[in-house]
Amino acid sequence: MRTILEGRKYRHFKGKAYVVIAIAMHTETEEQCVVYKGMYGDGTVYVRPYDMFASEVEREKYPDVEQRYRFELIEEEI
């Protein structure tokens, strides 16, 4: 599994940039989640399951996307 790094900037395959705030644990399921903030607009904070954040782009659904992963690291440090 890919390692997602806190405090780092990632680009979603649709083009927008986000910063990972924390890796969190779901209180009920103990599933790891990624807490991240949009670097555009009002800076909305989102949460997504870790496995989904780290996953590859669905090629059948998005055949023209150039990125390999749903979120890709674009900067070493912010």
C-alpha positions as CSV (number, residue, x, y, z in Angstrom):
1,M,0.0,0.0,0.0
2,R,1.2,3.6,-0.8
3,T,2.2,5.8,2.1
4,I,0.3,9.0,2.4
5,L,2.3,11.8,4.2
6,E,0.8,14.3,6.6
7,G,1.6,17.9,5.8
8,R,2.2,17.3,2.2
9,K,0.5,18.6,-0.9
10,Y,-1.3,16.3,-3.3
11,R,-3.1,16.8,-6.6
12,H,-6.4,15.0,-7.3
13,F,-6.6,13.5,-10.8
14,K,-9.2,16.1,-11.7
15,G,-6.7,18.8,-11.1
16,K,-7.3,20.5,-7.7
17,A,-4.7,20.6,-4.9
18,Y,-5.1,19.5,-1.3
19,V,-2.9,19.3,1.8
20,V,-3.1,16.3,4.0
21,I,-3.8,17.4,7.6
22,A,-3.8,14.0,9.4
23,I,-4.2,10.3,9.1
24,A,-7.1,9.4,11.4
25,M,-8.9,6.3,12.7
26,H,-12.6,5.9,12.4
27,T,-14.1,5.4,15.9
28,E,-16.5,2.7,15.0
29,T,-14.6,0.6,12.4
30,E,-11.0,1.5,13.2
31,E,-10.5,2.1,9.5
32,Q,-7.7,4.5,8.6
33,C,-8.9,7.7,7.0
34,V,-7.1,10.7,5.4
35,V,-8.2,14.2,6.6
36,Y,-7.3,16.8,3.9
37,K,-8.0,20.4,3.1
38,G,-8.7,22.0,-0.3
39,M,-6.1,24.6,-1.3
40,Y,-8.8,26.6,-3.2
41,G,-12.0,28.3,-2.5
42,D,-12.9,28.3,1.2
43,G,-10.5,25.5,2.1
44,T,-13.1,22.9,3.0
45,V,-11.8,20.0,5.0
46,Y,-12.6,16.5,3.8
47,V,-12.2,12.9,5.0
48,R,-11.8,9.8,2.8
49,P,-10.9,6.2,3.6
50,Y,-7.1,5.8,3.3
51,D,-7.3,3.0,0.8
52,M,-9.5,5.1,-1.5
53,F,-7.2,8.2,-1.2
54,A,-4.2,6.0,-2.1
55,S,-5.9,4.1,-4.8
56,E,-5.3,4.2,-8.6
57,V,-7.6,6.0,-10.9
58,E,-10.4,3.8,-12.3
59,R,-9.3,3.5,-15.9
60,E,-12.6,2.1,-17.2
61,K,-14.4,5.2,-15.8
62,Y,-11.7,7.7,-16.6
63,P,-9.7,6.4,-19.6
64,D,-8.1,9.8,-20.5
65,V,-6.7,10.6,-17.1
66,E,-2.9,10.8,-17.2
67,Q,-2.3,10.4,-13.4
68,R,-1.8,6.9,-12.1
69,Y,-3.2,7.6,-8.7
70,R,-6.4,9.3,-7.4
71,F,-4.1,11.7,-5.4
72,E,-0.4,12.2,-6.3
73,L,2.2,13.9,-4.2
74,I,3.2,17.2,-5.9
75,E,5.4,18.8,-3.3
76,E,7.8,17.5,-0.7
77,E,6.9,20.0,2.0
78,I,4.6,22.9,2.5
